[in-house]
């Protein structure tokens, strides 16, 4: 039986539940790389070049970890979601980078709504590649999407409820592959939890709403995930005490979008840009000062 490897980075944080539900329904064996550690990050740094952002270097480290442990590695290409909703160029080219760097079999599909290439077509393509019947694939897709819709609805409601909590509330603005990664953003989250901050995440709102609301900050932005993040600021700004931006160096979309936001908002913010030389010791000092400024210690 074929085993599919799933790198725990980039696309994983958007599609992990859909993928695993889809594979479980089809009884396809898969392996997910472990949470990022120094060994995995070092693997990525070794095969990457200096111009790549830390998140892409991290992704390549996860691919390197998986390369000898499975029959296929799942590496999609995600280009756009129509209507000026482009993704970062890394999401377009990572398939080609992996293909050229590693001698591995890749399981691949495109999302390019401008050309009619959808997630549904992509998953059907994967199912056929792995020799599953059309009826099985159809059932697995419906199962995965139904469960995903329920998860998203639940997350949206949780975020709505957090905005009503009588505590110091901080909106974390960033991409999920940075926020939730063990080496990039997780220590920041742990620190805030330790200090009893109510954390609200920019990716946990309905993107149909936040994407549209991004126009309140910038009418010309065309990066889909950046628009979602900025829209979350517009949605939450009257209900939060502060914002923490988390991005990886040198992320072009974030350097543009976050700068736009910081110039227009009237909420205290902290901008954290993480690179491969960052240590949490330095970040902790900045976080402590930021919480003191917000009066976060009043939650003790």
ABEGO torsion letter per residue (X at the ends): XBBBBBBBBEAAAAAAAAAAAAAAAAGBBBBBBBBBBAAAAAAAAAABBAABBAAAAAAAAAAAAAAAABABBBBBBBABAEGGBBBBAAAAAAAAAAAAABBBBBBBBBBBAAAGBBAAAAAAAAAAAAGBBAAAAAAAAAAAAAAAAAAAAAAAAAAAAAAABBBBBBBBBEBAAAAABAAAAAAAAAAAAAAGBBBBBAAABBAAAAAAAAAAABAABABAAAAAAAAAAAAAAAABABBBBBBBOBBAAAAAAAAAAAAABABBBBBBBBBAABBAAAAAAAAAAAAAAAGAAAAX
